[in-house]
Amino acid sequence: SIVGGLLKLPDDERRYLILIGMAAGLSAIFKSPLGTAIFAVEILYSRVAFEGGALLFTLIGAAVAYALTGYFSGFTPLFILPPATSLGTLPELPAYAFLGLFSGLLGAVLPTIFYGVRDSFHKLGVPDHIKPAIGGLLLGLIGIFVPQLLGGGYGFIQFALQGGAGMAVWLLLLLSVGKIVALSLTIGSGGSGGVFAPSLFVGALLGAAFAALLHVFGFSGINSPAEAVVGMAALFAGAARVPIASLVMVAEMTGGYGLIMPTMLAVSVSFLVQMELTKRARYPSLYEAQVP
């Protein structure tokens, strides 16, 4: 946007520059060049639609940014999966479909909580610069009892991708849902932060919790790291309504290309469920500026 203003470019070219910058920045941060190039042209719309004319340019921007970042930090994925994490057998597919269902349910709840907290802070009769302090105080009190909810959560995402080390189902679910509250208090109060990384946390812990629950009921063959990967993609696909970008981004960020097919299934189910549940919602998506 700044560059477009300095060069006095027409509006259509400035819009393209904004999308290119978005794709390039996300590509550098999350090491996902193809996924973020798609994300930049998909995030604008609340249904499966793309700003197709900009895609070639976001591909170039994301590729250049990833190449430069990789030159300094290497080209390894952001997260590391156990070796040979992939779809095991065909009968496992229903488990991924059900994970997509639960991801769609939670993906419908997430925007409601997020914007509900924000609106509550807007109504507070205190100066705006006090509101982030109140949000920080509430989050700090939560962090005394559940410190795992503080920070970006990359360590716990990696923990879930390694199998969760036998954590109880209730604790994994608590962390998954609790992160939504922590995210909402941080940003809803006027604090600084993003929604993408915390959403990955919510999805990864949901997938790990679902795998742990299946293990409790005797389905020992379910791969917990695989469910965590698919949960990451499915949750964000529903909550943010970016199914194609989520599918590709999570595959690139984890190196989980062997999970493409079950992720396709879960992402599609999550997106459709979330769309159906939020048809009359005030805030149907995590990105309220999306248009049909």
Salt bridges, closest charged atoms under 4 A:
ASP119 OD1 - ARG118 NH2 3.23
ASP119 OD2 - ARG282 NH1 3.84
ASP128 OD1 - LYS131 NZ 3.22
GLU276 OE2 - LYS279 NZ 2.99
GLU288 OE2 - ARG118 NH1 2.55
